[in-house]
């Protein structure tokens, strides 16, 4: 399965494609597989227990995973996962 992962933060901007097997995995497993392939990839966004770093939200195709099945949300071919740090300013 081919997916796209976006990282958006104060000092981070990354958009990277990944190919994973099998065809459907829960989000928690996708994060573990990607982190095994690229250690530290999520370090500015997630703690080791998958809890988000303060101010981080995780979106799947533009929807907050909290409104879906959270870390158990199934990820499928072509999905786009975004990790964002919310920033306010003026």
Secondary structure as UniProt FT lines:
FT   STRAND          2..8
FT   STRAND          13..19
FT   STRAND          25..26
FT   HELIX           27..37
FT   TURN            39..45
FT   TURN            48..49
FT   TURN            54..55
FT   STRAND          56..60
FT   TURN            61..62
FT   STRAND          63..64
FT   HELIX           65..67
FT   TURN            68..69
FT   HELIX           70..72
FT   STRAND          74..75
FT   TURN            77..78
FT   STRAND          80..85
//
